Amino acid sequence: MNAPISSVVNSPARSSHSNHSPSEHSPSKHSPSKHSPSKHSPNGDTAFTAPSERLPTPDALRQRVPLNDSLREQISRQRHAVQQILSGQDDRLLVVVGPCSVHDPKATLEYADRLAALSEQVGEHILPVMRVYIEKPRTTVGWKGLAYDPDLDGSGDMGRGLALSRKLMHAVAARGLPVATELLQPMLAPYLDDLLSWVAIGARTTESQLHRELASDLAAAVGFKNATSGDVQVAIDAMEAAAHPHQRFAVDSQGHPIVQQAAGNPHTHVVLRGGHGEPNYQAHHVRAAITALRNAGQNPRLMVDCSHANARKDHRRQSEVMLDVLAQRQAGEANLVALMLESHLFEGKQPLKPGAMRYGVSVTDACMGWETTEHLLKTAAERLA
């Protein structure tokens, strides 16, 4: 049964922790959960340390929002389906689609309901995976996502943000949809990774050793985006690194720092997202990326991000990009196996103004609206039939 919208929306208020277990938030005799500002400086100058607050452990949050056996098996099947497409054993088109970021649980679940219904219609030729992005990388500063600031006001209630993020992903998965997200902060992974069928490592972090090690430890398939400069080689290098075993610093389910033995992830691929405002989805770009992947001994199958630099930062051009990629695939380019679309209930974007927000409109990158999304996915299914 689908989780009701109210069970996700009506999460605890920022000022109340009445439903949190003592192990999650209450101070212990020896370890207070909040620490007062302190003055310290090695050279005698005054410096201030801001108050800190303990977060629930991954295990505590997983117990609060658990997976039952049925949902766990569903996610395992969906991960396998994604991996089969990326390995060329399933000829469906993988489409990772949804809001640039999620900020309103009610609108997110309405979108999920619509996508779940559409998936039933196009599922023979397309595997839709819903974007549930709860972290957002920022070029400088800005709203960093639901996990960091669920109240959209800079208050930074990350305990509530983590809980709301897991509840929301759980509710989307309970609607039968595979869940995708970008993992930006490695410490968030153990709170959420059991819910994920596909993971993005973004253009700013593909070159990061920490994120390559994280990818090597995930059960879900991972897409590495090319760099913001357009450089594809860094993503190819990331694939090679993630395929290998690693010893990595991590946090266990009880919140303790550990040395994690990562086995290596064979299910990785490149995501072409353009660079420096220029696209890299056209046929000559695709051929060059495939050649580079083959020369490196890596999986040549590609996803094209129809947004960002490929759309020249114009959300309305995502349709143009998608149709071009479909034409390449129809012309015989079998290594184009996946697409990404930024889509919401309504077109465009809006500034963050708590109390004056338009329902179903992005607060980060501009998105195409639902009607356009539905038309594109139905068109793709017809062309791939």
Salt bridges, closest charged atoms under 4 A:
GLU24 OE1 - ARG64 NH1 2.90
GLU53 OE2 - HIS17 NE2 3.65
GLU53 OE2 - HIS25 ND1 3.89
ASP69 OD1 - ARG72 NH1 3.10
ASP90 OD2 - ARG92 NH2 3.02
GLU110 OE2 - ARG114 NH2 2.75
ASP113 OD1 - ARG175 NE 2.69
ASP151 OD2 - ARG14 NE 3.21
ASP151 OD1 - ARG160 NH1 2.81
ASP153 OD2 - ARG14 NH2 3.62
ASP193 OD1 - ARG62 NH2 2.53
ASP194 OD2 - ARG62 NH1 3.63
ASP194 OD1 - ARG166 NH1 2.83
ASP217 OD2 - ARG248 NH1 3.11
GLU278 OE1 - ARG312 NH1 3.27
ASP305 OD2 - LYS225 NZ 2.90
ASP305 OD2 - HIS308 ND1 2.65
ASP314 OD1 - ARG316 NE 2.99
GLU320 OE2 - ARG317 NH2 3.31
GLU342 OE2 - ARG131 NH2 3.31
GLU342 OE2 - HIS308 NE2 3.68
GLU347 OE2 - HIS315 NE2 2.91
ASP365 OD2 - HIS308 NE2 3.38
GLU374 OE2 - LYS378 NZ 3.69
